[in-house]
C-alpha cells in the first residue's frame, strides 16, 4: 500500500467489537424504554447520541491505530 502506515482492518474490527455491541445495546434499550405510541419521539435522541459517541470513538481508534503502525516508506536518499 504505497509504503504508508496502515491499520490492520481485521484487528480494528475485533478491537471495536465490544464498543459496537455496547452502542447497539444502548440503542435497543432506548427503543425499549420509549412509551407505546411514542417510540420515535421517546428514543430517537438517545439513539442518535449513542451513535454519535460511537462514531467519535471508532474514528479515534482508527486514527490511533494508524499512528501506532510503523511507517514503511523507505527513507529518502540525500
BELSULQUI-V111526 format. One line per field, one symbol per residue. ss: DSSP state (h for helix, s for strand, l for the rest). psi: psi as a letter, one per 40 degrees, with the letter a starting at -180 (. if undefined). burial: 1 if it has 16 or more other C-alpha atoms within 10 Angstrom, else 0. A space follows every 50 residues. Layout:
BEGIN
ss->???
psi->???
burial->???
END
This chain:
BEGIN
ss->llllllllhhhhhhhhhhhhhhhhhhhhhhhhhllllllllllhhhhhhh hhhhhhhhhhhhhhhhhhllllllllll
psi->geeihiihdddddddedddddddddddddddddhihefdddeeddddddd ddddddddddddddddddiihehiiih.
burial->00001110000000010001001101100110000000000111011001 1001000100110011000000000000
END
